[in-house]
Amino acid sequence: MLKGRGYKRYMDVFLMYFLFAVGVVFIVKGGDWFVDGAAWIADVSGIPKFIVGATVVSFATTLPEMIVSAMAASQGKVAMACGNAIGSVTANIALIMALSILFMPMVIKRRSYLSKTCLMLGAIAFLYTFSLDGTLRLYECLPILVIFVLFIFENIMSAKREASPENERTRVSVKSAVKNIVFLLLGIIGIVVGSQLLVDNGSNIARSLGVSEAVISLTAIAIGTSLPELVTTLTAIIKKQPSLSVGNIIGANIIDMTLILPICALISGGSITGHDFLQSAYIDLPMSFIVGSIALIPALIAGKFRRWQGGALLAVYAAYLALIMMIDSGMISLFGI
């Protein structure tokens, strides 16, 4: 009997790690196909790759965060729902964008980045202001949703403004269109399914190591649901499409901040509240604002990203992870939480 139980436990652990690896494979291949499809859309439409990255790619790569946070909110897991959404934004900037900047710093068009930077930092500032009392109510989410509408409107206007006859377009055949659309859809499916496999099994692995749900949501789950952005960014770097990767990250962060928490508030009965959300308000939201400012404000001033920003972001992210680990272990206490 003991031998049988030991064998079952061994198989459960093996299956957990195997499915985790399968998730990584799905995400990597899905990201490869998706970037190809997104770049093709930009080529045939004449729309700049930054705009494609900030819209089409961002919506698809944000799906894992939406799904995980909505499921967690429906089960009353506030820490997981909020930690995933806010933690993903911090990971997107301080880990994923940092890698992009570190390996491929680039010159930017201030006009393209200024509005999206203001929208992203504005959304974080609004959320922080409304959450200081430890509760985010549904009606307080209305200004956040306005930012989302402005984001969509700004992208439409940018596409109309920049998709001019001077933009080089690729001739499209029916065979090429079908092929690239199929790859685009398969890429989305691979990213979403792979992320879910990775998050579920990654969380189980973390729990088996004795890590709390609060830390899991801000680390394993947040980074796990950000893997589509990571893979898309790394693939875009390999394919020398840095504008696509950075546009994707900024767009994904705006969607994360303006849609996920309002959806969670709606699912949670009209508000998000509790001890865990108070920690998000006082620690996680300010951290996402800090890393966003480090990544984007110097770039807007200089007109380009610099490698030192990537290094600074990685250092700040490491300090942030250390901080939440110490808070979780009870080594330190901030703001009485």
C-alpha positions in Angstrom: 0.0 0.0 0.0 2.8 2.4 0.9 4.6 1.5 -2.3 1.4 2.2 -4.2 0.9 5.6 -2.5 4.5 6.5 -3.1 4.2 5.6 -6.8 1.0 7.7 -7.2 2.7 10.7 -5.5 5.7 10.3 -7.7 3.5 10.2 -10.8 1.5 13.3 -9.6 4.8 15.3 -9.2 6.0 14.0 -12.6 2.8 15.0 -14.3 2.9 18.5 -12.6 6.4 19.2 -14.0 5.6 17.6 -17.4 2.5 19.7 -17.9 4.5 22.8 -16.9 7.1 21.9 -19.6 4.3 21.4 -22.1 2.9 24.8 -21.3 6.3 26.4 -22.0 6.5 24.6 -25.4 3.0 25.8 -26.3 3.8 29.4 -25.3 7.1 29.5 -27.1 5.7 28.1 -30.4 2.5 30.1 -30.1 4.6 33.3 -29.5 6.6 32.5 -32.6 3.6 32.1 -34.8 1.8 35.1 -33.3 4.6 37.5 -33.9 4.9 36.4 -37.5 1.1 36.9 -37.9 1.2 40.3 -36.2 4.1 41.5 -38.3 2.3 40.3 -41.4 -0.8 42.4 -40.4 1.4 45.5 -40.1 3.1 44.8 -43.5 -0.1 44.3 -45.5 -2.1 47.1 -43.8 0.6 49.7 -43.7 -0.1 50.2 -40.0 3.0 50.8 -38.0 4.2 47.8 -36.0 4.0 49.8 -32.7 0.2 50.3 -33.2 -0.2 46.6 -34.0 1.7 45.6 -30.9 -0.3 48.0 -28.7 -3.7 46.6 -29.9 -3.9 43.2 -31.6 -0.9 41.6 -29.8 -1.8 43.3 -26.4 -5.3 41.9 -26.4 -4.2 38.4 -27.1 -1.3 38.3 -24.7 -3.5 39.8 -21.9 -6.1 37.0 -22.1 -4.3 34.8 -19.5 -4.3 37.6 -16.9 -8.0 38.3 -17.6 -9.0 34.6 -17.3 -7.0 33.9 -14.2 -8.1 37.1 -12.4 -11.8 36.6 -13.3 -11.7 33.0 -12.1 -10.0 34.0 -8.9 -12.5 36.8 -8.2 -15.4 34.5 -8.8 -13.9 32.2 -6.1 -13.4 35.0 -3.7 -9.6 34.9 -4.0 -8.9 38.6 -3.8 -5.2 38.2 -3.3 -4.8 36.1 -6.5 -7.1 38.3 -8.6 -5.5 41.6 -7.7 -2.0 40.3 -7.3 -2.1 38.7 -10.7 -3.3 41.9 -12.5 -1.0 44.4 -10.7 1.9 42.0 -10.4 1.7 41.3 -14.2 2.0 45.0 -14.9 5.1 45.2 -12.7 6.6 42.0 -14.3 5.8 43.3 -17.8 7.8 46.5 -17.2 10.5 45.6 -14.8 11.3 42.1 -16.2 10.1 41.8 -19.8 10.5 45.4 -21.0 13.8 45.5 -19.1 15.1 42.6 -21.1 13.9 44.2 -24.4 15.7 47.5 -23.5 18.8 45.7 -22.3 19.3 43.6 -25.4 17.9 46.0 -28.0 17.7 49.7 -27.0 16.0 51.7 -29.7 15.1 55.2 -30.8 11.5 56.0 -30.3 8.9 58.4 -31.8 7.9 60.5 -28.9 4.5 61.2 -30.4 3.7 57.5 -30.5 4.8 56.8 -26.9 3.7 60.0 -25.1 -0.1 59.4 -25.1 0.2 55.7 -24.2 2.7 56.5 -21.4 0.2 59.1 -20.0 -2.7 56.7 -20.2 -0.7 53.8 -18.5 0.7 56.0 -15.7 -2.7 57.8 -15.3 -4.5 54.5 -14.9 -2.1 53.4 -12.2 -2.5 56.8 -10.4 -6.3 56.6 -10.5 -6.3 53.1 -9.1 -3.9 54.1 -6.4 -6.0 57.1 -5.4 -9.3 55.2 -5.3 -7.7 52.2 -3.4 -6.2 54.1 -0.5 -9.1 53.2 1.8 -8.6 49.5 1.0 -11.6 49.2 -1.2 -12.1 49.7 -5.0 -15.8 50.2 -5.8 -17.4 49.6 -9.2 -18.4 53.3 -9.7 -14.8 54.3 -9.0 -13.7 52.2 -11.9 -15.6 54.5 -14.4 -12.6 56.9 -14.9 -10.4 53.8 -15.4 -12.8 52.5 -18.1 -12.7 56.0 -19.7 -8.9 55.6 -20.0 -9.5 52.3 -21.8 -11.8 54.0 -24.3 -9.3 56.7 -24.8 -6.6 54.1 -25.4 -8.7 52.4 -28.1 -9.6 55.8 -29.7 -6.0 56.9 -29.7 -4.9 53.7 -31.4 -7.6 54.1 -34.1 -6.5 57.7 -34.7 -2.9 56.8 -34.8 -3.5 54.0 -37.3 -5.4 56.5 -39.5 -2.7 59.1 -39.2 0.2 56.8 -39.8 -1.1 54.2 -42.2 -0.4 56.5 -45.2 0.3 55.5 -48.9 4.0 56.1 -48.1 4.0 53.2 -45.7 5.3 50.2 -47.6 2.6 47.5 -48.0 3.0 43.8 -49.0 0.9 42.4 -51.9 -1.5 39.8 -50.5 -2.5 36.6 -52.1 -5.4 34.4 -50.8 -3.0 31.6 -49.9 -0.7 34.0 -48.0 -3.7 35.6 -46.2 -5.1 32.2 -45.1 -1.8 30.9 -44.0 -0.9 33.9 -41.9 -4.4 34.2 -40.3 -4.3 30.5 -39.4 -0.8 31.0 -37.8 -2.1 34.0 -36.0 -5.1 32.1 -34.5 -2.9 29.0 -33.7 -0.5 31.4 -32.0 -3.2 32.9 -29.8 -4.5 29.4 -28.9 -1.0 28.2 -28.1 -0.3 31.2 -25.9 -3.5 31.0 -23.9 -3.5 27.2 -23.5 0.2 27.1 -22.7 -0.1 29.9 -20.2 -3.0 28.1 -18.4 -1.0 24.9 -18.2 2.0 26.8 -16.9 0.1 28.8 -14.3 -1.9 25.9 -12.9 1.1 23.6 -12.6 3.5 26.3 -11.6 1.2 27.3 -8.8 1.0 23.7 -7.6 4.8 23.4 -7.7 5.1 26.6 -5.7 2.6 25.5 -3.1 4.4 22.1 -2.8 7.4 24.2 -1.8 5.5 26.0 0.9 5.0 29.4 -0.7 1.8 31.4 0.3 -1.0 32.4 -2.1 -0.2 36.1 -1.8 3.4 35.6 -2.9 2.3 33.1 -5.6 -0.1 35.6 -7.1 2.6 38.3 -7.3 5.4 36.1 -8.5 4.6 32.7 -10.0 1.1 33.6 -11.4 1.9 37.1 -12.3 5.1 36.1 -14.2 3.3 33.0 -15.5 0.5 35.0 -17.1 3.1 37.5 -18.3 4.9 34.8 -20.2 3.0 35.5 -23.4 4.4 39.0 -23.3 7.8 37.6 -22.4 7.8 35.1 -25.3 6.4 37.7 -27.7 9.1 40.1 -26.6 11.9 37.6 -26.9 10.6 36.4 -30.3 10.3 40.0 -31.5 13.9 40.7 -30.4 15.1 37.7 -32.3 13.1 38.8 -35.3 14.4 42.3 -34.8 10.9 43.8 -34.2 11.6 45.9 -31.0 8.7 48.3 -31.7 6.3 45.4 -31.7 7.5 44.1 -28.3 7.5 47.4 -26.5 4.1 48.4 -28.0 2.7 45.1 -26.9 3.9 45.6 -23.3 2.6 49.1 -23.0 -0.8 48.2 -24.5 -1.0 45.0 -22.4 -0.4 47.1 -19.2 -3.1 49.6 -20.1 -5.6 46.8 -20.7 -4.5 45.1 -17.5 -5.1 48.2 -15.4 -8.2 49.5 -17.1 -10.1 46.2 -17.6 -9.1 43.5 -15.2 -9.7 45.2 -11.9 -13.1 46.6 -13.0 -14.1 43.1 -14.1 -13.0 41.7 -10.8 -14.9 44.4 -8.9 -18.0 43.5 -11.0 -17.6 39.8 -10.3 -16.9 40.4 -6.6 -20.3 42.0 -6.2 -19.5 45.7 -6.9 -16.2 46.2 -5.0 -12.8 44.7 -4.2 -11.8 44.9 -0.6 -9.8 43.2 2.1 -6.4 42.9 3.8 -4.8 41.6 0.6 -6.1 44.4 -1.5 -4.8 46.9 1.0 -1.3 45.5 0.4 -1.8 45.9 -3.3 -2.9 49.5 -2.9 0.1 50.5 -0.7 2.9 48.5 -2.1 2.1 46.9 -5.5 0.5 49.8 -7.3 3.2 52.4 -6.3 5.8 49.9 -7.5 4.2 49.5 -10.9 4.1 53.3 -11.1 7.8 53.6 -10.2 9.0 51.0 -12.7 6.7 52.5 -15.4 8.3 55.9 -14.8 11.8 54.5 -14.9 11.1 52.8 -18.2 9.3 55.5 -20.1 9.9 59.0 -18.8 13.7 59.0 -19.5 13.0 57.5 -22.9 10.5 60.3 -23.7 13.0 62.9 -22.7 16.0 61.4 -24.6 14.0 60.1 -27.5 15.3 56.6 -27.0 15.7 53.7 -24.6 19.0 53.2 -22.9 20.6 50.0 -21.5 21.0 51.5 -18.1 17.2 51.6 -17.8 17.0 47.9 -18.4 19.6 47.3 -15.7 17.8 49.6 -13.2 14.5 48.0 -13.8 15.8 44.5 -13.2 17.5 45.7 -9.9 14.3 47.4 -8.7 12.3 44.3 -9.6 14.7 42.1 -7.6 14.4 44.4 -4.6 10.5 44.4 -4.9 10.4 40.5 -4.9 12.7 40.5 -1.9 10.4 43.0 -0.2 7.2 41.0 -0.7 8.9 37.8 0.4 10.0 39.6 3.7 6.4 40.9 4.2 5.0 37.5 3.6 7.4 35.9 6.1 6.6 38.5 8.7 10.1 39.8 8.8 8.8 43.3 8.2 5.5 45.1 8.4 4.5 48.1 6.3 1.5 50.4 7.0 0.2 48.0 9.6 -0.7 45.3 7.0 
